[in-house]
Amino acid sequence: MQIKIEDISHSGSGVGKIDGKVIFVPHTDIGEIVEIKNVKKGSKFDKAEAANVLTPSKDRCVPSCPYFSICGGCDFQFVNYERELKLKELILKNELKKVNFFEKIDIFPSKNRFFYRNKIKLSYFEGKLGYYSADKNFVEVEYCPLAEKEIDYAIKVVKEYLKVYKYQNLKSVTFRKTDEIILISFLFSKKEKLKYSKLLDNFIVATFIGDILESDKTKLFERFNFKGTYKTILNEKIPADFNSFFQVNDEVAENLYRFVLNYCKNKKIINAYSGQGALSLLISKESQKVVGIEIQKSAHLIAEKIKKDNMKNINGAVEQELPKLLQKENFDLIVLDPAREGCKNSVIEAIKSAKIKEILYISCNFSTLVRDLKSLNNLYYIKNVSLFDMFPNTANMEVCVTLSLKKE
């Protein structure tokens, strides 16, 4: 069965139709004619795999990763980087039509398409490390070409370690690169003592018990070779620990932060979902005052360590703390950088009630971004949209939308 790809979906799959029904075909480009297989029927649309590309795109190339299309992590390795950026721009434009934005999107590419991630998490299954694909199959990997090379070396070492030491309750292993060293986190579902080996001597290692590493509910059990370590962002050293949040692409993150700082001169600013305070610290150098709000206790404690005189950090949920803060004080600008779930409705309503003049909304999930922009649409207009390619080879993207209060 043949199909012509006529569009691109928000998830990065090519879109075509057969007998009027939409079919999503991953790893295909607009204009290509492909033979499809393994069609999975759905009530509204079907999904299929490309068996053979009959009319390839001029931008099609051979993926460099042996796990491409198997592990499910990458979407665009089958085209060159210039085409990947064009496809992402088109995806974002299609989404922003829903909020009547049709203007130019500024694009900030990544210097590195590969070896850029300063953090990856690998699942553990029957003594092996790898990823779970979209169809829930476990795929063992020897390395990940998106990870920084020091992390790939650490993966090799841990795989050797796991050939010797087996665990019943190990869920995943997370690797993080700081300025000086790799942090390795072993996450267990139940308490299980780590069997230490000299193989791990060149890393800072910790074991945790819980469901998700980046959660206050997850408990630190043991740590080895521990010492203070840092992540440098725009010449500022930020203390780093096992469950700190940092953007995964250092170079693109710095471009994003420079962009934000352009709006901060001499203003009173709220940095909502502020993490361990890295962006708040940078903003403090430009602004009159910055107040960060962060729910994760461990992140809040790091923010307190780096606090400057014109910084304040609040430990609590944004939806609870922001309305109280806005009732007490006026602010010129709010920076929103929520998790993929976006902002709670109470956050949006508090901003609208306070009529804050400017909003910088940073999002890694354009679906919830668009949802929240619809709620802001009656009081704010979109000044510009910038796409920061934080996640090359994947359909994910970091987007920053600048909004201004409409004149009454």
C-alpha positions in Angstrom: 0.0 0.0 0.0 1.4 3.4 -1.0 0.7 6.8 0.6 1.9 10.4 -0.1 3.0 12.4 2.9 1.2 15.7 2.9 1.8 17.2 6.3 3.6 16.8 9.7 1.9 16.0 13.0 2.7 17.6 16.3 4.6 14.4 17.3 6.8 14.6 14.2 5.2 11.8 12.2 4.4 12.3 8.5 0.7 12.6 7.7 -1.1 11.2 4.7 -4.6 9.9 3.8 -5.9 6.7 2.2 -9.6 6.6 1.2 -10.0 9.9 3.2 -8.7 8.4 6.5 -5.6 10.0 8.1 -2.6 7.8 8.6 0.5 8.8 10.7 3.8 7.4 9.4 6.9 8.1 11.6 10.2 9.0 10.0 8.7 10.4 6.7 9.0 13.9 5.2 6.4 16.0 3.5 6.2 15.2 -0.2 7.6 11.7 0.1 5.7 8.7 -1.4 6.2 5.6 0.8 5.0 2.0 1.0 3.6 1.3 4.4 3.3 -1.8 6.6 2.0 -2.9 10.0 -1.1 -0.6 9.9 -2.7 -0.2 13.3 -6.4 0.8 12.9 -7.9 3.4 15.0 -11.4 5.0 15.2 -10.2 8.4 14.0 -6.8 7.7 12.4 -4.4 4.9 11.7 -0.7 4.4 12.4 1.7 2.7 10.1 5.4 2.1 9.5 7.3 3.1 6.3 8.4 -0.1 4.6 10.0 1.5 1.6 10.5 5.1 0.5 9.6 5.3 -3.2 10.1 9.0 -3.7 12.5 10.3 -1.0 12.9 13.9 0.1 16.0 15.7 -1.1 16.8 16.3 2.6 16.7 12.6 3.5 19.9 11.1 4.9 21.1 7.9 6.6 20.6 8.0 10.4 23.9 7.8 12.3 22.5 6.0 15.3 22.2 2.2 15.2 19.1 2.4 17.5 17.2 4.9 15.4 13.6 3.8 14.9 14.1 1.0 17.4 14.5 2.8 20.8 11.9 5.4 20.0 13.9 8.4 21.3 14.6 10.3 18.1 12.2 11.5 15.4 14.3 13.4 12.8 17.6 11.7 12.3 16.4 10.6 8.8 16.7 14.2 7.5 19.5 16.8 7.7 19.5 19.3 10.5 18.3 22.3 8.3 15.2 20.3 7.3 14.6 19.2 11.0 14.5 22.9 12.0 12.0 23.6 9.1 9.8 20.8 10.2 9.8 22.0 13.8 9.0 25.5 12.7 6.0 24.1 10.7 4.8 22.1 13.7 4.9 25.1 15.9 3.2 27.3 13.4 0.4 24.8 13.0 -0.1 24.9 16.8 0.1 28.7 17.1 -2.7 29.1 14.5 -5.0 28.0 17.3 -4.2 31.3 19.1 -4.2 33.4 15.9 -0.5 33.9 15.8 0.8 33.9 12.2 3.9 36.0 12.5 7.6 35.0 12.1 9.1 32.6 14.6 12.7 33.3 15.6 14.8 30.1 15.6 17.8 29.5 17.8 19.5 26.3 16.5 21.8 24.0 18.6 25.5 24.2 17.8 25.7 20.4 18.3 23.1 18.0 16.9 24.7 15.1 18.7 26.6 14.6 22.0 24.8 17.5 23.6 22.7 16.0 26.5 24.2 16.6 29.9 21.8 14.1 31.4 20.1 10.8 30.4 18.2 8.1 32.1 18.4 4.5 31.1 16.0 1.9 32.3 17.2 -1.4 33.9 15.8 -4.7 32.8 17.3 -8.2 33.5 20.8 -6.9 34.1 20.7 -4.6 31.0 20.5 -0.8 30.4 18.4 0.7 27.7 15.2 2.4 26.7 11.6 1.3 26.4 10.2 2.0 22.9 6.8 3.4 22.2 5.4 -0.1 22.0 6.9 -0.9 25.5 9.6 -3.2 24.2 13.0 -3.0 26.0 15.9 -2.0 23.8 19.4 -2.5 25.2 21.9 0.3 24.2 25.6 0.4 24.4 25.6 4.2 24.2 23.4 7.1 23.2 24.7 9.5 20.6 22.7 12.4 22.0 24.6 12.2 25.3 27.8 14.0 26.0 30.8 11.8 25.4 31.7 11.6 29.1 28.3 10.2 29.8 28.7 7.6 27.1 31.9 6.5 28.8 30.1 6.3 32.1 27.4 4.1 30.5 30.1 1.7 29.3 31.6 1.5 32.8 28.2 0.9 34.5 27.3 -1.8 32.0 30.5 -3.6 32.9 29.6 -3.2 36.6 26.1 -4.6 36.1 27.5 -7.7 34.4 29.0 -8.6 37.8 26.4 -7.2 40.2 22.7 -8.0 39.7 19.7 -6.3 41.4 16.1 -7.3 41.9 14.6 -3.8 42.5 16.7 -1.5 40.3 14.5 0.6 38.0 16.9 3.0 36.3 20.3 4.6 36.2 20.6 8.4 35.6 23.8 10.0 34.4 24.4 13.8 34.9 27.5 15.7 33.8 28.6 18.6 36.0 31.6 20.8 35.5 34.0 18.4 37.0 32.5 14.9 37.2 29.6 12.6 36.3 26.9 12.0 38.9 25.3 8.5 38.7 22.0 7.8 40.4 20.7 4.3 40.9 16.9 4.4 41.5 15.4 1.4 43.3 11.7 0.6 43.8 12.5 -1.0 47.2 15.4 -0.7 49.5 18.4 -2.6 48.2 22.1 -2.0 49.2 24.4 -1.0 46.4 27.4 -3.4 46.0 30.2 -0.9 45.6 33.1 -1.6 43.1 36.3 0.2 42.1 34.7 0.6 38.7 32.7 3.4 40.2 35.6 5.2 41.8 35.8 8.0 39.2 32.1 9.0 39.7 29.9 10.5 42.4 27.3 7.7 43.0 24.1 7.6 45.0 21.2 5.2 45.5 17.6 6.4 45.8 14.3 4.7 46.6 11.1 5.9 44.9 9.2 6.2 41.6 10.8 9.3 40.1 14.2 10.7 40.8 13.2 14.4 40.7 10.7 14.2 43.5 10.7 15.1 47.2 9.0 11.8 47.9 12.1 9.9 46.5 14.5 9.2 49.3 18.3 9.2 49.2 19.6 5.9 50.7 23.4 6.0 50.2 26.0 8.0 48.4 29.7 7.4 47.6 32.7 9.6 46.7 30.5 12.6 47.5 31.9 16.1 47.1 30.5 19.5 46.2 30.1 19.9 42.4 28.8 22.7 40.2 27.3 23.5 36.9 28.5 26.8 35.3 25.8 28.9 33.5 26.8 32.2 32.0 29.8 32.4 34.3 27.8 31.6 37.5 28.5 28.4 39.4 25.3 26.7 40.5 25.6 23.8 43.1 24.5 20.6 41.4 23.2 17.5 43.1 21.6 14.2 42.0 18.1 15.5 41.5 18.7 19.1 40.4 17.0 20.3 37.3 19.2 21.8 34.6 18.3 22.3 30.9 19.9 19.3 29.1 21.6 21.3 26.4 24.1 23.8 27.9 24.7 25.9 24.9 21.1 26.4 24.0 20.2 27.0 27.6 22.6 29.9 27.8 21.1 31.3 24.6 17.6 31.0 26.2 18.8 32.7 29.4 20.4 35.6 27.4 17.1 36.1 25.7 15.2 36.3 29.0 17.7 38.7 30.5 17.1 41.2 27.6 13.6 41.8 29.2 14.8 42.1 32.9 16.6 45.5 33.1 15.5 47.4 36.2 12.3 45.5 36.6 10.5 43.7 39.5 10.2 40.1 38.4 8.6 36.9 39.5 10.4 33.7 38.4 7.7 31.0 38.7 8.8 27.3 38.8 12.3 28.6 39.6 14.1 25.3 40.3 17.4 25.7 42.1 17.5 29.4 41.3 19.9 29.5 38.4 17.8 31.8 36.3 16.8 33.9 39.3 20.4 34.4 40.1 21.1 35.6 36.5 18.0 37.8 36.5 19.1 39.4 39.8 22.1 40.9 38.1 19.8 42.9 35.7 16.7 43.6 37.7 15.5 45.6 40.8 14.2 42.5 42.5 13.4 38.9 41.6 11.2 36.4 43.6 11.5 32.7 42.8 8.7 30.2 43.5 9.6 26.5 43.6 7.8 23.5 45.1 10.7 21.1 45.3 12.4 21.4 48.7 15.8 20.3 47.6 15.9 22.8 44.7 14.7 25.6 47.0 17.6 24.9 49.4 20.1 25.2 46.6 18.4 28.5 45.6 18.8 29.8 49.1 22.6 29.0 49.0 23.1 31.3 46.0 20.7 34.0 46.9 21.7 37.7 46.4 20.4 40.7 48.3 17.7 41.4 45.7 16.5 37.8 45.5 13.8 36.1 47.5 12.9 32.4 47.3 9.5 30.9 48.2 9.2 27.2 48.8 5.7 26.2 47.7 3.3 25.4 44.9 3.0 28.3 42.3 -0.8 28.0 42.2 -0.9 28.6 46.0 1.9 31.1 46.5 1.5 33.3 43.4 -1.9 34.7 44.2 -0.8 35.6 47.7 2.4 37.3 46.4 0.5 39.3 43.8 -2.0 40.6 46.4 0.9 42.1 48.5 3.1 43.6 45.7 3.2 44.8 42.1 5.5 43.3 39.6 6.5 44.3 36.0 7.3 40.9 34.6 6.6 37.2 35.3 8.7 34.4 33.9 6.8 31.1 33.6 8.7 27.9 33.1 6.4 25.1 34.2 6.7 21.4 33.8 5.1 19.7 30.8 1.7 19.9 32.5 1.7 23.7 32.0 0.2 26.2 34.5 -2.8 25.5 36.7 -5.8 27.7 35.8 -5.5 29.5 39.2 -2.0 30.7 38.1 -3.3 32.1 34.8 -6.2 33.8 36.6 -3.9 35.3 39.2 -1.7 36.8 36.5 -4.8 38.2 34.7 -6.2 39.7 37.9 -2.9 41.4 38.7 -2.5 42.6 35.1 1.2 42.1 35.1 2.6 44.1 32.1 4.7 41.4 30.6 5.0 37.6 30.6 7.8 35.4 29.3 6.3 31.9 29.0 9.0 29.2 28.5 7.6 25.7 27.6 8.9 22.3 26.5 5.3 21.2 25.7 3.6 23.4 23.1 0.2 21.6 23.6 -0.1 22.9 27.2 1.5 26.2 26.1 -1.2 26.8 23.5 -3.9 25.8 26.0 -2.6 28.5 28.5 -2.1 31.1 25.7 -5.8 30.7 24.9 -6.7 31.5 28.5 -4.4 34.6 28.4 -5.7 35.7 24.9 -8.4 38.2 26.1 -6.0 40.3 28.1 -2.6 39.7 26.5 -1.2 39.8 22.9 1.8 37.8 21.7 4.7 40.0 20.8 7.0 37.3 19.6 7.7 33.6 19.6 11.2 32.0 19.8 12.0 28.4 19.2 15.1 27.2 21.0 16.2 23.8 19.7 17.1 22.3 23.1 16.5 18.7 21.9 17.9 18.1 18.4 16.8 14.9 16.6 13.6 14.8 18.6 10.2 16.4 18.0 10.5 18.2 21.4 11.4 21.9 21.5 11.8 24.7 24.0 9.6 27.7 23.1 9.6 31.1 24.6 6.6 33.3 24.1 6.6 37.0 25.0 3.3 38.5 25.9 2.3 42.1 26.7 -0.8 43.4 28.4 -3.3 44.9 25.9 -4.1 48.5 26.2 -7.5 49.2 27.7 
